[in-house]
Structure formats: C-alpha cells, structure tokens
Amino acid sequence: MFRLFAAVAFTLTLSIQASAAPPNIVLIVGDDQGATDYGFLGHVHIKTPYLDKLASEGLLFKRGYVPSSLCRASLATMITGLYPHQHLITSNDPPTPKGLTLAQANKDAGYLKQRQEMVALFEKSPTLPKLLEKEGYVSFQAGKWWEGNSCRCGGFTEGMTHGDPSKGGRHGDNGLKIGREGLQPVFDFLDKAKKDSKPFFVWYAPMMPHLPHTPPERLLNKYKDKTKSIHVARYWAMCDWFDETIGDLLAKLEKNGQIENTLVIYLHDNGWIQDPDSPNFAPKSKRSQYDGGLRTPIIVKWPGHVKPGTSDGLASSIDLAPTILAAVGAKPTKDMDGINLLDPHWVASRSTLFGEIFEHTAVDIAKPVANLQYRWVVDGNWKLILPFEANVKDSKPELFDVSRDPNETMNLAAKHPDKVAELTKKLDAWWKPKTE
C-alpha cells in the first residue's frame, strides 16, 4: 500500500513543484519534554506562546509518537526515516567495559572504537541531508547529534558537531551550545542561504528542556510559586526557555523573508515526566515502553500548502522523511515505511503505528535483537506492549485502551486474549525478531 501511496504522492508533488520554488525545511526537535507540557495542549502553568502560535498556524497532530523513547535511536529515525532495527542505532552507547564508568570508558581505545563502529553502521543508511543535497539543498546541523561528525557522517553541508568522543563528542559537543547560548550560528547560515539563493534544511535540536535544568532566573521566578517542587519549577521554566528560542528562530526566518516558503516541523525526541523529588524523570516516561515516553505532538506548518487545524490521526516521527521528501518533489527510499503527513487521505486511512524499545547500553551494537526489550503497536485506541521474552524475563503482554486509560494503569490483556492475539499478529507482520 505504501508503494502505491509513494507513487501517487510523488506524481502530485512534482506537479506542484514544477511551478514553485522548492520549500525550505526547518525541523525543530525538543529534547525530554512531556507530551502535554505545552500551552496549546492545555497545560495549566507552562507558557509556550511561540509554539502555541505555530500550532494555531499549522496542522497539529495530537496523537504523535516516536517509535523508540531513547534519544539516539529516536533522532536517528528522524533523519533516516527508518526504524531503529533498520538503521541499527538501537541504544545510546556500546557495551561499557567491565569496571569502568562512562567517563573512563570514553578514554578507552577499545570502547572508542566501538563508538566509531556504531557511527559506521549509521552511515549505511541514507539521511535527509544527503537526499536533499541531490535536490540542490544546503543544510545545517545545530544541537544534539550522536552520529559522529555531522557533515562527514550525516551529510550536512555545514554543522556544529565535530563528533570526537574523546573530546566530549558523545552526543553533540559544540552543537549543544545552540539555544542555551543563543542561535547565532543558525542565523549566519540562514543569511548565507538567502545570499546564495539556496533552498535549505535546518536541524535545530537543542538539548532543551533536557537536563541540566538551568533556566534563567527570570523564567524560574515565573514558576516557583506554582509548585511545591523546585525540580518541577525548573523543568517548567526550561520548557518556557526552549519556546523562547523557537520564537527567535521563527522571527529570524520572518525577518529574512524566508518564512512564507518554509516547511516548519516540530516534535520532541521522547517524552518526560518530571520526578518532583529529584532532577530526574519519573517512571513510565523517558526510555519506557509507555506513552509517557513515546507520545509527542507533531506540528507541520507550510503557508499556502498546509491548512491549519488539528488532526486526531496517528502520526509518527517515521513519517518526517517521507513528508519532507514529498514536499520537495523527491522520492522516499524503498525502505521507508512512513506516510506523507501532508496527504489527508493517507492520514485518515492509517489505523496502526509500531515501535520498539531497546537497552540504553547495547549488548551487541550490530544485532538489534540482542538489545530488544519490547515491541509495541497502537491500533485505533488499543495499545499492545509485547515483551521480547529472550531478553525480558518474567514479563507479560500489556494491553491498554489509551483513550479511556491514557496513563496505562489497567492491563486488559487477560480480559481480551483475542485482541492480544490479533495485535501480536500485526506486530509480527511488521517485524518479527528471531533469536539465534
């Protein structure tokens, strides 16, 4: 079905692009933010005026997901349009040598070699910057980036991350300055693209509101009296700060006269539920198989091409690459299973989403099955979480009605064995891992 969609969408898009300038692309990726922690989704305290405006001017997918709730795997999916078991970046780190801390391991030659091998595995997959360069695009990476040097390994024409793990290059190095220390490198790139009359792709993925939660005092003061937890107040203030940086980016696009022909997409890499008693995340959020770690709003804005509104259709970060490629008149690769979110027919006809949860630290960097913990499927309002028994002992399937039980507190698997069997069959048709 997807192959038919791709052909039709490609033909329609080509007819549009033949008489129009190719759109600029700006992908904004938040880091560790709760799926409802936005003004436009009704949060009582958190202020996100710039994202509120973006949501009102674009198409908001309220039922957005990422396939994996771990940042490295999630980000690799966004840039390749592939699931983690396809692009092979399932975990954040290679196996840590016995007896070493992560800081010590990053000075160990064997461990650093495995890090390079993980990047080499990633490089086997096509990336959006590489695919867009074939269409005449220039591209810029700013923010979180795990996969080595962002230009050499990711295909960006310009970028901030040098990717040397022995020099702080584990997940972004210089790129992590963006947002918290302003956006000047992005602004300089936008000015250059304008001067050269080049269509562009910007990857803006600041480590915000991610730890450390160190918001400006002026923002923290807005939230201190709204909660008894200083940790919650700091997290809320970080969400506000991140929103401010998005406002700065959108204002620059407008000032440069680039906003009208720019496709802006927003989402975050994984969910977050703030622990009120510590700076860390609470259970059932980041790294988990639950919606608290997997859900994200997805906003798509493209003036004149996307009608503003709200969709209750299922959307996934697996859809970003096919959507962007369709917008510029290019074909998705044969392995991309996502849909074009700009096509209302395909959004309306979709009933299922799939995903997978892996170990934070890999057991075997080249074998996804070795790191697999859970597979999950959302089918309408049903969600099945299926543990991979070879790696997750004494665990049972979990079935939830996420419309009635959004916090996934009532496991209905025992009451609905037929539904478990039905959704297991769908999971196996999508990807059935095999033990050796």
JOVENUR-V824285 format. One record per backbone hydrogen bond with DSSP energy under -1.0 kcal/mol. NH is the residue of the N-H (numbers start at 0). CO is the residue of the C=O. E is the energy in kcal/mol with one decimal. If there is no record, write none. Layout:
NH & CO & E
NH & CO & E
This chain:
4 & 0 & -2.4
5 & 1 & -3.0
6 & 2 & -2.0
7 & 3 & -2.4
8 & 4 & -3.3
9 & 5 & -2.3
10 & 6 & -2.0
11 & 7 & -2.5
12 & 8 & -2.5
13 & 9 & -2.3
14 & 10 & -1.6
15 & 11 & -1.3
16 & 12 & -2.9
17 & 13 & -1.8
18 & 15 & -1.1
19 & 16 & -1.1
23 & 260 & -2.9
24 & 199 & -3.3
25 & 262 & -2.6
26 & 201 & -2.9
27 & 264 & -3.1
28 & 203 & -2.6
29 & 266 & -2.6
30 & 207 & -2.2
32 & 269 & -1.4
36 & 33 & -1.5
37 & 35 & -1.8
41 & 38 & -2.1
42 & 37 & -2.4
51 & 47 & -2.5
52 & 48 & -1.9
53 & 49 & -2.1
54 & 50 & -2.7
55 & 51 & -1.9
56 & 52 & -1.7
57 & 53 & -1.0
58 & 299 & -3.2
59 & 308 & -2.6
60 & 297 & -3.3
61 & 310 & -1.8
64 & 314 & -1.4
65 & 293 & -2.0
73 & 69 & -2.5
74 & 70 & -3.1
75 & 71 & -2.2
76 & 72 & -1.6
77 & 73 & -1.7
78 & 74 & -1.8
79 & 75 & -1.2
80 & 76 & -2.9
85 & 82 & -1.8
86 & 82 & -2.4
87 & 83 & -2.1
89 & 87 & -1.2
91 & 359 & -1.9
92 & 359 & -1.4
99 & 96 & -2.1
104 & 100 & -2.8
105 & 101 & -1.9
106 & 103 & -1.8
107 & 104 & -2.2
111 & 107 & -2.6
112 & 108 & -1.9
113 & 109 & -1.6
114 & 110 & -1.8
115 & 111 & -2.0
116 & 112 & -2.0
117 & 113 & -2.1
118 & 114 & -1.9
119 & 115 & -2.2
120 & 116 & -2.0
121 & 117 & -2.0
122 & 118 & -2.3
123 & 120 & -1.1
124 & 121 & -2.0
127 & 78 & -2.4
130 & 126 & -2.5
131 & 127 & -3.1
132 & 128 & -1.9
134 & 131 & -1.3
135 & 132 & -1.7
136 & 131 & -2.0
137 & 198 & -2.2
139 & 200 & -2.3
140 & 157 & -1.4
141 & 202 & -2.4
143 & 204 & -3.8
144 & 170 & -1.1
147 & 145 & -1.8
149 & 160 & -1.9
152 & 148 & -2.8
153 & 148 & -1.0
154 & 150 & -1.2
155 & 149 & -1.8
157 & 138 & -1.6
159 & 140 & -1.3
166 & 163 & -2.0
167 & 164 & -1.0
168 & 163 & -1.6
174 & 171 & -2.6
175 & 172 & -1.8
176 & 173 & -1.7
177 & 174 & -1.4
178 & 181 & -2.2
179 & 177 & -1.5
180 & 176 & -2.1
181 & 178 & -1.2
186 & 182 & -2.4
187 & 183 & -2.9
188 & 184 & -1.7
189 & 185 & -2.4
190 & 186 & -2.3
191 & 187 & -2.1
192 & 188 & -2.6
193 & 189 & -2.0
194 & 190 & -2.4
195 & 191 & -2.4
197 & 192 & -2.5
200 & 137 & -1.9
201 & 24 & -2.5
202 & 139 & -2.8
203 & 26 & -2.7
204 & 141 & -2.8
207 & 205 & -2.7
213 & 211 & -1.6
218 & 215 & -1.1
219 & 215 & -2.3
220 & 216 & -2.5
221 & 218 & -1.1
222 & 219 & -1.4
223 & 219 & -1.4
225 & 222 & -1.8
232 & 228 & -2.1
233 & 229 & -2.2
234 & 230 & -2.0
235 & 231 & -2.8
236 & 232 & -2.3
237 & 233 & -2.0
238 & 234 & -2.0
239 & 235 & -1.8
240 & 236 & -2.5
241 & 237 & -2.8
242 & 238 & -2.0
243 & 239 & -1.9
244 & 240 & -1.8
245 & 241 & -1.7
246 & 242 & -2.2
247 & 243 & -2.0
248 & 244 & -2.1
249 & 245 & -2.6
250 & 246 & -2.2
251 & 247 & -1.9
252 & 248 & -2.0
253 & 249 & -2.0
254 & 250 & -2.8
255 & 251 & -2.3
256 & 253 & -1.4
257 & 252 & -2.8
258 & 252 & -1.1
261 & 258 & -1.4
262 & 23 & -3.4
263 & 300 & -2.9
264 & 25 & -2.6
265 & 298 & -2.3
266 & 27 & -1.7
268 & 29 & -2.3
270 & 292 & -2.0
274 & 279 & -2.2
277 & 274 & -1.1
281 & 272 & -3.8
286 & 68 & -2.2
287 & 284 & -2.3
292 & 289 & -2.2
293 & 289 & -1.1
294 & 290 & -2.6
295 & 63 & -2.1
297 & 60 & -1.8
298 & 265 & -2.2
299 & 58 & -2.2
300 & 263 & -2.9
304 & 301 & -2.4
305 & 301 & -2.3
308 & 57 & -2.1
310 & 59 & -3.3
314 & 62 & -1.9
316 & 64 & -1.7
318 & 315 & -2.1
319 & 316 & -1.3
322 & 318 & -2.3
323 & 319 & -2.7
324 & 320 & -2.8
325 & 321 & -2.2
326 & 322 & -2.0
327 & 323 & -1.5
329 & 324 & -3.2
335 & 332 & -1.4
342 & 339 & -1.9
346 & 342 & -1.7
347 & 343 & -2.5
348 & 344 & -1.7
352 & 377 & -2.1
354 & 375 & -1.9
355 & 66 & -2.1
356 & 373 & -2.9
358 & 370 & -2.2
361 & 92 & -3.1
366 & 363 & -1.1
369 & 366 & -1.1
370 & 367 & -1.2
372 & 356 & -3.0
373 & 356 & -1.6
374 & 385 & -2.3
375 & 354 & -2.3
376 & 383 & -2.1
377 & 352 & -2.3
378 & 381 & -3.0
379 & 350 & -2.4
381 & 378 & -2.3
382 & 399 & -2.3
383 & 376 & -2.5
384 & 397 & -3.0
385 & 374 & -3.3
387 & 372 & -3.1
388 & 386 & -1.0
390 & 387 & -2.0
391 & 387 & -2.3
397 & 384 & -2.3
399 & 382 & -2.6
401 & 380 & -2.0
404 & 400 & -2.5
407 & 404 & -2.1
411 & 398 & -3.3
415 & 411 & -1.6
419 & 415 & -1.9
420 & 416 & -2.3
421 & 417 & -2.4
422 & 418 & -2.6
423 & 419 & -2.3
424 & 420 & -1.9
425 & 421 & -1.4
426 & 422 & -2.4
427 & 423 & -2.5
428 & 424 & -1.7
429 & 425 & -1.6
430 & 426 & -2.9
